[in-house]
Amino acid sequence: MADETVLFAGVRVTPRQEDVLLAIESAWREHGYGPTTREICQAIGVSSTYAVHCLLAPLRAKGLVFDEIKPRTLRTKRLRIRAGAGGMFVFWGR
């Protein structure tokens, strides 16, 4: 059986976890803020928010996903958010 993992920011993740990470990054690119759990569901094609929470838990444990205690702050390790006089800027890094 083939290895069913991919690298994301140098860390092995499952293809489904990668889908979640890419959905988070896509939301930041498109809207300038993180997605809701329901928006992640829609982006990856699942109907259960519990399934998304189950995918996010190991990503948090691996240090690939961060959020603050505020809505729509979920971001990936590759995102660097900086607030400035002109607003919020998203930087891509490793």
SEVEX-877640 format. One record per residue: residue number from 1; residue in three letters; x, y, z of N, C-alpha, C, CB in turn. Coordinates in steps of 0.001 Angstrom, whole numbers, plus 524288, in hexadecimal, padded with zeros to 5 digits. Glycine has a CB too. Layout:
N
{atom NUM, ALA, {X, Y, Z}, {X, Y, Z}, {X, Y, Z}, {X, Y, Z}}
...
//
This chain:
94
{atom 1, MET, {80349, 7FB6B, 80000}, {80000, 80000, 80000}, {8037D, 804DD, 80000}, {7FC40, 7FFF9, 804C4}}
{atom 2, ALA, {80231, 808B0, 7FCCA}, {80541, 80D73, 7FC4A}, {8049A, 810E8, 8011E}, {803A8, 81072, 7F75B}}
{atom 3, ASP, {8089A, 81412, 80213}, {80864, 817CC, 8066B}, {80458, 81BF9, 80522}, {80DE1, 81A52, 80775}}
{atom 4, GLU, {80064, 81C81, 8086C}, {7FC19, 82029, 80787}, {7FCF0, 82558, 80A58}, {7F6FA, 81DBE, 80947}}
{atom 5, THR, {801C6, 8273D, 80A75}, {802C4, 82C39, 80D01}, {8055C, 82FFB, 80939}, {8062B, 82B7A, 811DE}}
{atom 6, VAL, {804E0, 834F1, 80A57}, {80761, 83913, 80751}, {80A32, 83CB1, 80B29}, {80348, 83C2D, 803E6}}
{atom 7, LEU, {80DB5, 83FD8, 80924}, {81076, 84392, 80C7B}, {80DD9, 848E2, 80C2E}, {81641, 843FF, 80AE8}}
{atom 8, PHE, {80D26, 84B45, 810AD}, {80B06, 85089, 8110A}, {80E73, 85367, 814F2}, {8050D, 8508D, 812BB}}
{atom 9, ALA, {81128, 8576D, 81331}, {814CE, 85A5B, 81687}, {818B5, 856A1, 81921}, {811C7, 85D82, 81AC0}}
{atom 10, GLY, {81A54, 85293, 8163C}, {81E35, 84EE8, 81839}, {81C2A, 84AC2, 81BEB}, {8224F, 851D0, 81AE0}}
{atom 11, VAL, {81706, 84A71, 81C8B}, {814A3, 846AB, 82022}, {81105, 84314, 81D07}, {81192, 84983, 8249B}}
{atom 12, ARG, {81130, 83E00, 81E3E}, {80DCC, 83A48, 81B82}, {80821, 83ACB, 81D5F}, {80FC4, 834A2, 81C59}}
{atom 13, VAL, {80493, 83B1E, 81999}, {7FEF9, 83B54, 81ABB}, {7FC2A, 837D5, 816DA}, {7FCD7, 8410E, 81A77}}
{atom 14, THR, {7F75B, 8365D, 81823}, {7F43C, 83345, 8147E}, {7F227, 836E6, 81036}, {7EFA4, 8306A, 81763}}
{atom 15, PRO, {7F09C, 834BA, 80BCD}, {7EE57, 83802, 807AF}, {7E98F, 83B14, 80998}, {7ECD2, 834A2, 80302}}
{atom 16, ARG, {7E666, 838C1, 80CF3}, {7E1C8, 83B7C, 80EFA}, {7E35F, 84004, 81284}, {7DE3A, 837AC, 811FD}}
{atom 17, GLN, {7E768, 83F32, 815B6}, {7E962, 84374, 818FA}, {7EB90, 847D5, 81593}, {7EDA0, 84172, 81CC4}}
{atom 18, GLU, {7EE28, 84661, 8115A}, {7F02E, 84A5A, 80DBF}, {7EBA8, 84D80, 80B6D}, {7F374, 847C6, 80951}}
{atom 19, ASP, {7E758, 84AE7, 80A2B}, {7E2BE, 84DAB, 8082A}, {7E0E8, 851CE, 80C09}, {7DE49, 849CC, 80705}}
{atom 20, VAL, {7E0D9, 8506F, 8110F}, {7DF39, 85422, 8151F}, {7E2FC, 858C3, 81549}, {7DEFB, 8516A, 81A89}}
{atom 21, LEU, {7E80B, 857AB, 81540}, {7EBF9, 85BCE, 8156C}, {7EB7E, 85F76, 810BA}, {7F175, 85971, 8159F}}
{atom 22, LEU, {7EAB8, 85D41, 80C2A}, {7EA32, 86074, 80773}, {7E528, 863A3, 8078D}, {7EA56, 85CFF, 80291}}
{atom 23, ALA, {7E103, 8617D, 809D9}, {7DC16, 86460, 80A5F}, {7DCD0, 8691B, 80DF9}, {7D7B6, 860C1, 80C83}}
{atom 24, ILE, {7DFCB, 86868, 8121F}, {7E0DA, 86CB7, 815BD}, {7E3F4, 870FA, 812F3}, {7E3DE, 86ABF, 81AA0}}
{atom 25, GLU, {7E809, 86F71, 8102C}, {7EB3C, 87342, 80D62}, {7E81E, 87601, 80917}, {7F00A, 87099, 80B09}}
{atom 26, SER, {7E4C2, 87324, 80681}, {7E17F, 87564, 80266}, {7DDDC, 87997, 8049C}, {7DE4C, 87119, 7FFB1}}
{atom 27, ALA, {7DB99, 87893, 80923}, {7D821, 87C69, 80BA2}, {7DB17, 8816B, 80CDA}, {7D5B8, 87A26, 810AE}}
{atom 28, TRP, {7DFDE, 880E2, 80ED9}, {7E303, 8858C, 81004}, {7E43D, 8889B, 80B0F}, {7E81E, 88401, 812C6}}
{atom 29, ARG, {7E595, 885CA, 806E1}, {7E6C9, 88876, 801F0}, {7E200, 88B45, 7FFC9}, {7E8D8, 8848C, 7FDE1}}
{atom 30, GLU, {7DD88, 888B5, 7FFF7}, {7D8C6, 88ADF, 7FD9F}, {7D62D, 88F07, 800F3}, {7D4F4, 88696, 7FC9A}}
{atom 31, HIS, {7D633, 88E62, 8061D}, {7D323, 891CF, 80980}, {7D658, 89506, 80D63}, {7CF4E, 88E9F, 80C6D}}
{atom 32, GLY, {7DB28, 89354, 80E6D}, {7DE56, 8961A, 8123D}, {7DD68, 89464, 817D5}, {7DD5B, 89BCA, 811CE}}
{atom 33, TYR, {7DA85, 8901A, 81893}, {7D9A3, 88DE8, 81DC8}, {7D8A4, 88815, 81D3A}, {7D4F9, 890A8, 82098}}
{atom 34, GLY, {7D8F7, 88559, 8219E}, {7D872, 87FAD, 82194}, {7D2DB, 87DD4, 820C3}, {7DA7F, 87D7C, 82697}}
{atom 35, PRO, {7D245, 878F1, 81F25}, {7CD14, 876BF, 81E32}, {7CA7B, 874CB, 8232D}, {7CD70, 87255, 81A4E}}
{atom 36, THR, {7C550, 87448, 822F4}, {7C271, 871A4, 8271C}, {7C2E1, 86BC5, 82633}, {7BC94, 8736F, 82748}}
{atom 37, THR, {7C162, 868C6, 82A19}, {7C16E, 86315, 82982}, {7BDCF, 86174, 8250D}, {7BFC6, 86061, 82EAB}}
{atom 38, ARG, {7B94C, 863E6, 824A4}, {7B5A0, 8629F, 8206D}, {7B7DE, 863EB, 81B10}, {7B07D, 8658B, 82138}}
{atom 39, GLU, {7BACB, 8682F, 81ABE}, {7BD37, 86987, 815BE}, {7C16C, 86594, 8143B}, {7BF92, 86F05, 815FE}}
{atom 40, ILE, {7C436, 8638A, 81820}, {7C802, 85F5E, 81701}, {7C51B, 85A88, 81524}, {7CB62, 85E13, 81BEC}}
{atom 41, CYS, {7C0B7, 8593A, 817B2}, {7BD79, 854C5, 81600}, {7BC22, 85550, 8103A}, {7B861, 85465, 81950}}
{atom 42, GLN, {7BA3D, 859CE, 80ECE}, {7B8A4, 85ABD, 80968}, {7BD4C, 85A4D, 805B1}, {7B615, 86025, 808E4}}
{atom 43, ALA, {7C1B9, 85C78, 8073E}, {7C656, 85C79, 803DF}, {7C87D, 85702, 802E5}, {7CA8A, 85FD8, 80641}}
{atom 44, ILE, {7C828, 85395, 806D6}, {7CA60, 84E56, 8062B}, {7C648, 84A35, 804EF}, {7CD4B, 84CC6, 80B07}}
{atom 45, GLY, {7C151, 84BD6, 804B0}, {7BD36, 8483D, 8030C}, {7BB48, 84479, 8072B}, {7BF0E, 8453C, 7FE9F}}
{atom 46, VAL, {7BB0F, 84630, 80C14}, {7B8BE, 842F6, 81033}, {7B43D, 845F6, 812A4}, {7BCE1, 8416C, 8146C}}
{atom 47, SER, {7B09F, 84331, 81515}, {7AC23, 845D2, 81771}, {7AC95, 84644, 81D64}, {7A72B, 842F0, 8160A}}
{atom 48, SER, {7B053, 84380, 81FA5}, {7B0C2, 84346, 82558}, {7B4F2, 846F9, 8276D}, {7B1F7, 83DB7, 82713}}
{atom 49, THR, {7B35B, 84A8E, 82ADA}, {7B735, 84DFB, 82D58}, {7BAB1, 84ACD, 83103}, {7B475, 85275, 83062}}
{atom 50, TYR, {7B893, 8468C, 83318}, {7BBB2, 84325, 83674}, {7C04E, 840DD, 83362}, {7B847, 83EB5, 838BF}}
{atom 51, ALA, {7BF64, 83F6B, 82E80}, {7C39A, 83D52, 82B39}, {7C7F6, 8415E, 82A98}, {7C176, 83BAC, 825CC}}
{atom 52, VAL, {7C67F, 84648, 829EC}, {7CA6B, 84A6B, 8296C}, {7CD65, 84B0B, 82E8B}, {7C7D4, 84FA6, 827D8}}
{atom 53, HIS, {7CAA5, 84AE7, 832F3}, {7CD4C, 84B49, 83801}, {7D119, 846BE, 838BF}, {7C947, 84B63, 83C7E}}
{atom 54, CYS, {7CF99, 8421D, 836F6}, {7D30B, 83D8E, 83759}, {7D7D6, 83E1C, 833D5}, {7D00D, 83894, 835ED}}
{atom 55, LEU, {7D755, 840EE, 82F89}, {7DBC8, 841EE, 82C16}, {7DF39, 8464F, 82E3E}, {7D9DE, 84354, 82691}}
{atom 56, LEU, {7DCE4, 84A1E, 830D4}, {7DFE4, 84E82, 832F4}, {7E326, 84D03, 837BA}, {7DC3A, 852EA, 83462}}
{atom 57, ALA, {7E133, 84971, 83AFA}, {7E3EA, 8480E, 83FD3}, {7E98B, 84641, 83EE2}, {7E0EB, 843CA, 842A5}}
{atom 58, PRO, {7EA89, 84284, 83B5D}, {7F002, 840F7, 83A8A}, {7F33B, 84542, 837E8}, {7F03D, 83C04, 8373F}}
{atom 59, LEU, {7F0BD, 8488F, 834D5}, {7F391, 84CE1, 8325C}, {7F559, 850CF, 8367D}, {7F019, 84F9B, 82E36}}
{atom 60, ARG, {7F215, 851B7, 83A58}, {7F3A3, 8551D, 83EC0}, {7F821, 85291, 841C7}, {7EEE2, 8562D, 8427C}}
{atom 61, ALA, {7F7B3, 84D7B, 842BE}, {7FBBE, 84AA9, 845AA}, {800FA, 84AC7, 842CF}, {7FA0F, 844FE, 84698}}
{atom 62, LYS, {800E1, 84AC0, 83DA6}, {805B0, 84B01, 83A83}, {807B2, 85094, 839EA}, {804BE, 848A5, 83521}}
{atom 63, GLY, {804C2, 85464, 83BDF}, {80662, 859D4, 83B77}, {8056D, 85C3D, 8362A}, {80BFB, 85A46, 83CBE}}
{atom 64, LEU, {801F7, 859E5, 83318}, {800E0, 85BDE, 82DD7}, {7FC47, 85F9E, 82D9D}, {7FFE0, 85765, 82A3A}}
{atom 65, VAL, {7F901, 85F96, 831AA}, {7F465, 862F7, 831CD}, {7F45F, 865EA, 836FC}, {7EF3D, 85FBA, 83118}}
{atom 66, PHE, {7F33F, 86AEF, 836A4}, {7F30B, 86E47, 83B40}, {7EE02, 87162, 83B19}, {7F7DD, 871F6, 83B87}}
{atom 67, ASP, {7EC03, 872CB, 83F98}, {7E7B1, 87683, 83FD5}, {7E7D4, 87938, 84519}, {7E257, 873C2, 83EF0}}
{atom 68, GLU, {7E532, 87D96, 84537}, {7E4C4, 88086, 84A0C}, {7DF55, 87F7D, 84C34}, {7E5C4, 88689, 8492F}}
{atom 69, ILE, {7DE24, 881CE, 8509C}, {7D8FC, 880EC, 852E8}, {7D534, 884F3, 850AE}, {7D930, 88140, 85902}}
{atom 70, LYS, {7D543, 88579, 84B9E}, {7D1BC, 88901, 848DE}, {7CFEF, 88635, 843E7}, {7D478, 88E65, 84792}}
{atom 71, PRO, {7CB5A, 88787, 841F8}, {7C983, 8851B, 83D24}, {7CCF4, 88686, 83878}, {7C3E5, 886B9, 83C12}}
{atom 72, ARG, {7CD52, 882F5, 834D9}, {7CFE8, 883C4, 82FCC}, {7D5B1, 88512, 8302E}, {7CD39, 88807, 82CEB}}
{atom 73, THR, {7D84F, 882E5, 83411}, {7DDEE, 883C1, 83495}, {7E112, 87EE4, 83336}, {7DF39, 8857B, 83A18}}
{atom 74, LEU, {7DE83, 87ABC, 83190}, {7E129, 875DC, 83035}, {7E4DD, 876D0, 82BA8}, {7DD29, 87187, 82ED4}}
{atom 75, ARG, {7E9C9, 87540, 82C4C}, {7ED9A, 875E8, 8281E}, {7F180, 8716E, 82847}, {7F070, 87B37, 82897}}
{atom 76, THR, {7F481, 870E7, 82419}, {7F854, 86CB1, 823C6}, {7FDBC, 86EBD, 8251D}, {7F851, 86A37, 81E4D}}
{atom 77, LYS, {80154, 86B22, 825E1}, {806B5, 86C79, 82736}, {80930, 86FD1, 822F0}, {809F0, 86780, 82816}}
{atom 78, ARG, {807A1, 86F01, 81E0D}, {80A01, 871E6, 819BF}, {80828, 87788, 8196D}, {808DE, 86F32, 814AD}}
{atom 79, LEU, {803F8, 878DD, 81C39}, {801EA, 87E32, 81C18}, {80460, 88178, 82063}, {7FBF0, 87E30, 81CA9}}
{atom 80, ARG, {805E3, 88614, 81F06}, {807C9, 889DA, 822DC}, {8044F, 88EA4, 8226A}, {80DBB, 88B44, 821F7}}
{atom 81, ILE, {80194, 88FF9, 8268B}, {7FDE9, 8944F, 82675}, {8006A, 898F3, 82937}, {7F8A1, 892C8, 82914}}
{atom 82, ARG, {8005B, 89D5C, 8269D}, {80279, 8A216, 82908}, {7FE95, 8A681, 82850}, {807E1, 8A38F, 826A8}}
{atom 83, ALA, {7FD4F, 8A905, 82C8C}, {7F9D6, 8AD8E, 82C45}, {7FD32, 8B26D, 82BCB}, {7F62C, 8ADE2, 8312B}}
{atom 84, GLY, {7FB8E, 8B5ED, 8286D}, {7FE63, 8BAC7, 827B4}, {7FA91, 8BF44, 82736}, {801EF, 8BA7D, 822E5}}
{atom 85, ALA, {7FC9C, 8C3E4, 82651}, {7F950, 8C884, 825D0}, {7F578, 8C7F4, 8214D}, {7FCAC, 8CD61, 82508}}
{atom 86, GLY, {7F709, 8C53C, 81D3E}, {7F3AA, 8C493, 818AF}, {7F006, 8BFEF, 81913}, {7F6E9, 8C408, 813E8}}
{atom 87, GLY, {7EFF8, 8BD31, 81D66}, {7EC8E, 8B8A9, 81E02}, {7EFAA, 8B3C7, 81F44}, {7E956, 8B7CE, 81914}}
{atom 88, MET, {7ED6C, 8AF49, 81E17}, {7EFE4, 8AA4D, 81F44}, {7F23E, 8A81B, 81A42}, {7EBE9, 8A666, 821B3}}
{atom 89, PHE, {7F6F6, 8A5FD, 81AB5}, {7F9A2, 8A3D1, 81633}, {7FAC8, 89E13, 8173C}, {7FEBA, 8A6DF, 81500}}
{atom 90, VAL, {7FA61, 89AE7, 81335}, {7FB7C, 8955E, 8139D}, {80095, 89447, 810C6}, {7F6F3, 89209, 8115A}}
{atom 91, PHE, {8045B, 891F6, 81374}, {8095C, 89094, 81129}, {809AF, 88AAD, 810FB}, {80E02, 892F5, 8144C}}
{atom 92, TRP, {80BD6, 8889C, 80CC7}, {80C80, 882FD, 80C45}, {81217, 881B1, 80DB2}, {80B27, 88110, 806A6}}
{atom 93, GLY, {812C5, 87DCA, 810E1}, {817FC, 87C19, 8127C}, {81805, 8764B, 8133A}, {819BA, 87ED9, 81780}}
{atom 94, ARG, {81C02, 87457, 815D4}, {81C44, 86EC1, 816D5}, {81A80, 86D64, 81C30}, {821A1, 86CCA, 81608}}
//
